[in-house]
Amino acid sequence: MSLQPIKVWGHAGTPNPLKVVMILEELKLPYEHTFLDLKELKNEPYTSINPNGRVPAIEDPNTGISIWESGAIIEYLLETYDKENTISFPAGSKEHFQSRQWLHYQMSGQGPYFGQAAWFTIYHSEKVPSAVDRYFNEIRRVTGVLDKILEGKEYLVGEKYSYADAVFVPWYDVVAFLWSAEIGVEKNFPHVDAWLRRIQARPAISRALDDKAKARAAEGK
């Protein structure tokens, strides 16, 4: 039975929906990606889908389920559609729990700190150098954790690529776009740099990044 496209709501200037798109691409699931502007996020009809007024959110017509929060969406997609563990691991295995560990680290460590760096360098009404310094240092700290773990390894969990690797890519795309000189991933974190290049070379990841770049260019981001 053919699947109906999964509806994805995103915003061109926000990296979190890209995590979801990457997983959809990896699992070869049909989807429709709708880019909303900031005003639409805080008003109906979108707030009936996500009352928090943020992206991403999905609506899956194949199951009748709507979900928001990127980590919850990814767990849903894996449990529903990755029965062969193409980019995940068997339930209950050591690798299953380790990959969830990295997903939660991305959501609690990478996302908030990198996001605050973006806020204070782009959106905040006042220049606050101490805040920028704090969050740039947090980017370096988080990246240092990954760099140490990746020494002598190709991927974060086990010996195969998984969703745990993919979820870190969107915010590092932002780093490369905005703060390449300040953070210096290639120079200062060589294991992370090599890992990112491996992941970005995957066709599914490359397609997702290209689509995001086109949407960002269309909105002048």
N, C-alpha and C positions, 0 to 999 in steps of 0.2 A: 504494500500500500504506500503510495507516495505521500510525503508530508507536505502540509501547508506551510508557507513561510512564517517564521517566528517574527513578530513585530518587535523592533528595538528602537527605543527613544534615546537620543543622544544630543550632544551639543558640540559644535566643531572646535571650541576652545577648551574642552574638558577631556582629560585623558581616560577617566574611568570607563566610559562606554567602550573604549577601544579594547579593553581587556575582554569584554563580552564578545565583541566582534571577532577577536582572534580565536576564541574558543569555538564559536560557530563555524568559522572558516576551517579550523583544524578538524572538526567533526563532520565537515561537509554538509552542514544543515542549511536548508533554505531560510533566508531571512530578508526582511525589509528594514532598512535603517533610515529612520526619520530624524533629521536634524532640526531641533527646536531652537528658537532664540530665547534669550534670558527672560523676557517678559512672559513668554508662554509657559515657562517652567513653574511659575508661581500662581497660575490661574487655571480655571477649568477650560477645557476638559482634562488637561494633564494631571491636575491635582487629584482627580478621582482615581487616577492610576497610581500615582505616587504622592501621598499627602505631604511628604517631606519637601516636595518641589525641587528635587535634584535628579540628575541622571547618573546612571542608566536605569531604565525599567524595561521589562519585556512583557509581552502578552503572547502566550503560546496557544494558538487555536487548536492545536492537536490534542491538548490536554485540558484546555479551559482555565489554565493557571496564569495569573499575573504575579510578577515578583519585582521588587525593587531592592536596591543595595547590590553592588557588583559581586561581592563574595557569595552572597546567597544565590544570586543568579547562576554563577559559575558552578556551585555545588549542585544546584538543580539540573543544569544542563548535563553535567557529568553523570549524575545518578540516573537521569532519565534516558540519555542517548549514548553514553559511552559504555555500553554493556561489555564490550570487548577490551576495555581498558587500553584504548589506543593512546590516550594522553593522560591516563590516570593509573591507579594501581588497585589490585583486588581489595575489596572491603575487608577490614580486619588485619591486613598485613602491616608490617612495620613501615613500609613505604607509603601506605595509605595515610597513616597518621603523620608521617614526616612531611608529606606534601601538603597536608592541611595546615601543619605548623607554618610552612613557608607562606601559604595563602594568608594566614592570619598575621604573619609578620609584615607582609606587604600592606595589608589593610590598616594595621595599627602603627607600623613603623615607617615604611616608605611613604605611603599616601598622605597622611596628615602633615608630616614634616616637609615633604616636597611641595605640598599644596600651600603651606604657610609661607614658604620661600616665594612662591608665585604671587601670593597675596601681597606681601610686603615689597616686592620688587615691581609689581605692575599695577595693582588695584588700590592699595591703601592711599588715602588722601594726603598723608604726610610722609615725608622721608624719615625712616627710623633706622639708622645704620646699625644700631645694636640688635634689632630684630632680624635684619638681613643677615648679619654675621652669625647670629644664633642658628638660623635655619640653614644657612650654607654649611655650617659646621655639622649640623644634624645630617645633611645629605652626605657629607664626607664620612660621618660615623656609620651610618646605615650601609653605605657602599663599602666601607672597610670590613664590616661583618661579612658581607657577601664575598668580598675579595679573599678573605681568609678561608672561608668554607670552600671556595672554588679552586683553591690551589691544588693542582694535580687532578682536578675533576673536570669533566665536560659539562655536567648538569648538576642541579642541586640535590636530586634524590635518586638513589640507586645508580644505575648506569644507563639511564635512558632519559630522553627529553620528555617532559610532562607539562601539564598546565601550570605547575609551580614555577617553572622557568618563564613561561609566557607572561604571567601576570605582572612581572616587574618591568616589562619592556615599555609600556606607554609613558610612564613617568621619566624613564631615561631618554625617551624621545624628546620630552620637554627639556631635560637637562642639555641635550645636544643642541636644541633649537635656541635656548635662551642663555645658558650659562656654561657653555663649553670651555671658555677660558678660565672662569672662576673655579670650576670643579676639576677639570682636567682628568676625565675618566681614563683616557688612553694612556696618559703619562703616569698618573698616580695609582691607578687600580687596574693593572694589566690583565689580571684574571677575569675581572668583570668585563673589561673591554672585549676580550676574546670570546667570552660567553655570549655577550650581547650580539656580537657579529655572527656567531653560529645561529642564534635564534632568529635574528633579522633576515638571514639568508633563506629561511624556510618559506616556501611559496605562500602558505596560508598567512604567515605573519607579514610577509612583504605586501601581499594584496591589501591587508587591513591597514597597514601604514600608508600605502599609496592612496587609498580611499580617504583616510583622515587628512593627508596632506592636501588633497584636492579640495576637500570641504573647507579646510582652514584657509586655503588660498582664495576660495570663492567668497569667504566672509572677511577677507583682509586681515586674518589673524597672523 
